[in-house]
Amino acid sequence: MDIDKIFLDHLMETYSRLTNIRRYNTEFCNNPENVATHSFFVAYTTMFLCDHYKEVFKEVFSVDTEKALRIALLHDVEESISGDLIPMLKKIDPEVEKAIAKINYEIVDRIIFPSDSYKKYVGWWSDSRGDGIESGIVCAADVICSLMFTHIEYRLGNYRMSVVYGRNLEALKSIDASFSGVFSDLVDLFSILQEEH
């Protein structure tokens, strides 16, 4: 891939958009978070989870840390065009969820990474919706970052975030169930934190 003006324009546009798109845009937040900050912390958390699960489950499965980090960095890149859609909208109906997934793929494939030299990035973005262990780790990291954000907001007096925290904890339990209890230690840890609410 050549480093050229098109590539630089792509970086600047993505940076500009992701740093200006607010997460939890229908909720009051003491310290609003943007998608770029969230994506960084998902990748940061993914790095630690990969190291942890490589050691703990080395006899059961292998973890490709580089792949997981690439998935983490790209997992919300479509939001540079779509914005951060609230979960209730995404999950309102299975047909709506399918339509949003299709639109998001088209955004990533045709708008964000349209040239053939970028198709590998589309693949890594698609992997964030997959069922491999790296995808599971990124999904867990994504929810963990939301749990940490909502817990900090709660501690700052934003008690409405307790409800959002509960929904995120249920999402982590669901991810854990999908991966046969691999993430049960995380579920236990964040369940203990919920007792403060």
GUMAR-675654 format. One record per residue (C-alpha): residue number from 1; x, y, z. Coordinates in steps of 0.02 Angstrom, whole numbers, plus 50000, padded with zeros to 5 digits. Example, Ala and Ser with C-alpha at 12.3 -4.5 7.8 and 13.67 -1.06 7.14 Angstrom:
<atoms>
<atom mimi="1" east="50615" north="49775" up="50390"/>
<atom mimi="2" east="50684" north="49947" up="50357"/>
</atoms>
This chain:
<atoms>
<atom mimi="1" east="50000" north="50000" up="50000"/>
<atom mimi="2" east="50071" north="50169" up="49950"/>
<atom mimi="3" east="50075" north="50313" up="50072"/>
<atom mimi="4" east="49999" north="50448" up="49963"/>
<atom mimi="5" east="49879" north="50595" up="49972"/>
<atom mimi="6" east="49726" north="50480" up="49959"/>
<atom mimi="7" east="49789" north="50380" up="50108"/>
<atom mimi="8" east="49825" north="50539" up="50206"/>
<atom mimi="9" east="49652" north="50609" up="50165"/>
<atom mimi="10" east="49576" north="50445" up="50223"/>
<atom mimi="11" east="49669" north="50454" up="50389"/>
<atom mimi="12" east="49623" north="50636" up="50420"/>
<atom mimi="13" east="49440" north="50609" up="50378"/>
<atom mimi="14" east="49425" north="50455" up="50487"/>
<atom mimi="15" east="49517" north="50540" up="50630"/>
<atom mimi="16" east="49409" north="50695" up="50618"/>
<atom mimi="17" east="49248" north="50597" up="50614"/>
<atom mimi="18" east="49286" north="50469" up="50750"/>
<atom mimi="19" east="49351" north="50602" up="50871"/>
<atom mimi="20" east="49192" north="50702" up="50848"/>
<atom mimi="21" east="49063" north="50563" up="50861"/>
<atom mimi="22" east="49000" north="50550" up="51039"/>
<atom mimi="23" east="48954" north="50384" up="51117"/>
<atom mimi="24" east="48802" north="50370" up="51231"/>
<atom mimi="25" east="48729" north="50514" up="51132"/>
<atom mimi="26" east="48556" north="50494" up="51209"/>
<atom mimi="27" east="48621" north="50492" up="51387"/>
<atom mimi="28" east="48686" north="50630" up="51499"/>
<atom mimi="29" east="48873" north="50602" up="51529"/>
<atom mimi="30" east="48987" north="50694" up="51650"/>
<atom mimi="31" east="49136" north="50655" up="51539"/>
<atom mimi="32" east="49074" north="50616" up="51363"/>
<atom mimi="33" east="49173" north="50487" up="51266"/>
<atom mimi="34" east="49203" north="50489" up="51078"/>
<atom mimi="35" east="49218" north="50337" up="50965"/>
<atom mimi="36" east="49406" north="50361" up="50938"/>
<atom mimi="37" east="49441" north="50358" up="51125"/>
<atom mimi="38" east="49330" north="50206" up="51146"/>
<atom mimi="39" east="49417" north="50114" up="51004"/>
<atom mimi="40" east="49588" north="50149" up="51080"/>
<atom mimi="41" east="49534" north="50079" up="51248"/>
<atom mimi="42" east="49454" north="49927" up="51166"/>
<atom mimi="43" east="49622" north="49892" up="51082"/>
<atom mimi="44" east="49716" north="49927" up="51244"/>
<atom mimi="45" east="49603" north="49808" up="51341"/>
<atom mimi="46" east="49614" north="49679" up="51201"/>
<atom mimi="47" east="49804" north="49679" up="51216"/>
<atom mimi="48" east="49795" north="49634" up="51401"/>
<atom mimi="49" east="49657" north="49505" up="51376"/>
<atom mimi="50" east="49756" north="49420" up="51237"/>
<atom mimi="51" east="49908" north="49406" up="51350"/>
<atom mimi="52" east="49801" north="49340" up="51492"/>
<atom mimi="53" east="49705" north="49211" up="51390"/>
<atom mimi="54" east="49861" north="49154" up="51296"/>
<atom mimi="55" east="49934" north="49103" up="51464"/>
<atom mimi="56" east="49778" north="49037" up="51549"/>
<atom mimi="57" east="49711" north="48936" up="51402"/>
<atom mimi="58" east="49873" north="48892" up="51311"/>
<atom mimi="59" east="49826" north="48707" up="51310"/>
<atom mimi="60" east="49651" north="48742" up="51242"/>
<atom mimi="61" east="49672" north="48871" up="51103"/>
<atom mimi="62" east="49797" north="48993" up="51030"/>
<atom mimi="63" east="49768" north="49180" up="51018"/>
<atom mimi="64" east="49832" north="49287" up="50875"/>
<atom mimi="65" east="49863" north="49453" up="50965"/>
<atom mimi="66" east="49902" north="49551" up="50807"/>
<atom mimi="67" east="49739" north="49495" up="50727"/>
<atom mimi="68" east="49642" north="49538" up="50886"/>
<atom mimi="69" east="49719" north="49712" up="50894"/>
<atom mimi="70" east="49679" north="49746" up="50712"/>
<atom mimi="71" east="49499" north="49689" up="50742"/>
<atom mimi="72" east="49489" north="49800" up="50897"/>
<atom mimi="73" east="49555" north="49954" up="50808"/>
<atom mimi="74" east="49431" north="49932" up="50666"/>
<atom mimi="75" east="49279" north="49866" up="50760"/>
<atom mimi="76" east="49182" north="50032" up="50757"/>
<atom mimi="77" east="49257" north="50114" up="50603"/>
<atom mimi="78" east="49088" north="50115" up="50514"/>
<atom mimi="79" east="49031" north="50240" up="50645"/>
<atom mimi="80" east="49138" north="50371" up="50556"/>
<atom mimi="81" east="48992" north="50374" up="50432"/>
<atom mimi="82" east="48842" north="50303" up="50527"/>
<atom mimi="83" east="48875" north="50382" up="50696"/>
<atom mimi="84" east="48854" north="50285" up="50857"/>
<atom mimi="85" east="48685" north="50199" up="50847"/>
<atom mimi="86" east="48609" north="50162" up="51016"/>
<atom mimi="87" east="48593" north="49975" up="51059"/>
<atom mimi="88" east="48403" north="49986" up="51080"/>
<atom mimi="89" east="48389" north="50041" up="50898"/>
<atom mimi="90" east="48508" north="49906" up="50836"/>
<atom mimi="91" east="48415" north="49769" up="50930"/>
<atom mimi="92" east="48235" north="49830" up="50909"/>
<atom mimi="93" east="48195" north="49693" up="50783"/>
<atom mimi="94" east="48296" north="49554" up="50699"/>
<atom mimi="95" east="48258" north="49627" up="50527"/>
<atom mimi="96" east="48319" north="49799" up="50581"/>
<atom mimi="97" east="48476" north="49720" up="50654"/>
<atom mimi="98" east="48508" north="49629" up="50490"/>
<atom mimi="99" east="48478" north="49787" up="50388"/>
<atom mimi="100" east="48597" north="49888" up="50498"/>
<atom mimi="101" east="48730" north="49751" up="50480"/>
<atom mimi="102" east="48711" north="49756" up="50291"/>
<atom mimi="103" east="48720" north="49946" up="50285"/>
<atom mimi="104" east="48873" north="49945" up="50398"/>
<atom mimi="105" east="48960" north="49820" up="50283"/>
<atom mimi="106" east="48921" north="49929" up="50132"/>
<atom mimi="107" east="48989" north="50082" up="50224"/>
<atom mimi="108" east="49151" north="49993" up="50265"/>
<atom mimi="109" east="49170" north="49907" up="50096"/>
<atom mimi="110" east="49117" north="50046" up="49978"/>
<atom mimi="111" east="49151" north="50210" up="50070"/>
<atom mimi="112" east="49287" north="50186" up="50200"/>
<atom mimi="113" east="49395" north="50055" up="50112"/>
<atom mimi="114" east="49340" north="50061" up="49929"/>
<atom mimi="115" east="49502" north="50016" up="49840"/>
<atom mimi="116" east="49569" north="49840" up="49823"/>
<atom mimi="117" east="49725" north="49883" up="49924"/>
<atom mimi="118" east="49612" north="49911" up="50077"/>
<atom mimi="119" east="49510" north="49749" up="50068"/>
<atom mimi="120" east="49612" north="49665" up="50205"/>
<atom mimi="121" east="49545" north="49800" up="50323"/>
<atom mimi="122" east="49367" north="49756" up="50274"/>
<atom mimi="123" east="49409" north="49576" up="50320"/>
<atom mimi="124" east="49473" north="49624" up="50492"/>
<atom mimi="125" east="49321" north="49735" up="50520"/>
<atom mimi="126" east="49209" north="49588" up="50470"/>
<atom mimi="127" east="49304" north="49477" up="50592"/>
<atom mimi="128" east="49243" north="49590" up="50733"/>
<atom mimi="129" east="49072" north="49515" up="50700"/>
<atom mimi="130" east="49142" north="49336" up="50692"/>
<atom mimi="131" east="49149" north="49192" up="50812"/>
<atom mimi="132" east="49336" north="49158" up="50828"/>
<atom mimi="133" east="49425" north="49179" up="50994"/>
<atom mimi="134" east="49503" north="49344" up="50938"/>
<atom mimi="135" east="49329" north="49411" up="50897"/>
<atom mimi="136" east="49267" north="49351" up="51066"/>
<atom mimi="137" east="49409" north="49439" up="51155"/>
<atom mimi="138" east="49373" north="49601" up="51060"/>
<atom mimi="139" east="49186" north="49587" up="51098"/>
<atom mimi="140" east="49227" north="49561" up="51282"/>
<atom mimi="141" east="49348" north="49708" up="51279"/>
<atom mimi="142" east="49215" north="49817" up="51196"/>
<atom mimi="143" east="49089" north="49777" up="51333"/>
<atom mimi="144" east="49221" north="49794" up="51470"/>
<atom mimi="145" east="49260" north="49970" up="51409"/>
<atom mimi="146" east="49074" north="50011" up="51416"/>
<atom mimi="147" east="49064" north="49937" up="51590"/>
<atom mimi="148" east="49212" north="50041" up="51648"/>
<atom mimi="149" east="49142" north="50199" up="51569"/>
<atom mimi="150" east="48969" north="50177" up="51646"/>
<atom mimi="151" east="49042" north="50130" up="51815"/>
<atom mimi="152" east="49150" north="50287" up="51818"/>
<atom mimi="153" east="48999" north="50391" up="51766"/>
<atom mimi="154" east="48900" north="50311" up="51908"/>
<atom mimi="155" east="49038" north="50354" up="52032"/>
<atom mimi="156" east="49031" north="50534" up="51970"/>
<atom mimi="157" east="48847" north="50542" up="52019"/>
<atom mimi="158" east="48767" north="50494" up="51853"/>
<atom mimi="159" east="48655" north="50361" up="51932"/>
<atom mimi="160" east="48559" north="50333" up="51769"/>
<atom mimi="161" east="48713" north="50240" up="51708"/>
<atom mimi="162" east="48675" north="50100" up="51833"/>
<atom mimi="163" east="48541" north="50038" up="51712"/>
<atom mimi="164" east="48662" north="50047" up="51565"/>
<atom mimi="165" east="48794" north="49956" up="51670"/>
<atom mimi="166" east="48669" north="49817" up="51702"/>
<atom mimi="167" east="48633" north="49797" up="51517"/>
<atom mimi="168" east="48820" north="49791" up="51480"/>
<atom mimi="169" east="48846" north="49659" up="51615"/>
<atom mimi="170" east="48710" north="49553" up="51535"/>
<atom mimi="171" east="48799" north="49574" up="51367"/>
<atom mimi="172" east="48962" north="49513" up="51445"/>
<atom mimi="173" east="48871" north="49362" up="51518"/>
<atom mimi="174" east="48802" north="49325" up="51344"/>
<atom mimi="175" east="48976" north="49334" up="51267"/>
<atom mimi="176" east="49040" north="49221" up="51406"/>
<atom mimi="177" east="48903" north="49094" up="51370"/>
<atom mimi="178" east="48945" north="49097" up="51184"/>
<atom mimi="179" east="49125" north="49053" up="51225"/>
<atom mimi="180" east="49089" north="48915" up="51353"/>
<atom mimi="181" east="49132" north="49014" up="51508"/>
<atom mimi="182" east="49302" north="49078" up="51449"/>
<atom mimi="183" east="49262" north="49252" up="51514"/>
<atom mimi="184" east="49182" north="49198" up="51680"/>
<atom mimi="185" east="49322" north="49281" up="51780"/>
<atom mimi="186" east="49274" north="49448" up="51700"/>
<atom mimi="187" east="49089" north="49420" up="51732"/>
<atom mimi="188" east="49129" north="49388" up="51916"/>
<atom mimi="189" east="49238" north="49543" up="51929"/>
<atom mimi="190" east="49109" north="49660" up="51851"/>
<atom mimi="191" east="48967" north="49580" up="51951"/>
<atom mimi="192" east="49061" north="49627" up="52110"/>
<atom mimi="193" east="49078" north="49807" up="52047"/>
<atom mimi="194" east="48890" north="49811" up="52013"/>
<atom mimi="195" east="48859" north="49786" up="52198"/>
<atom mimi="196" east="48918" north="49967" up="52224"/>
<atom mimi="197" east="48768" north="50029" up="52122"/>
</atoms>
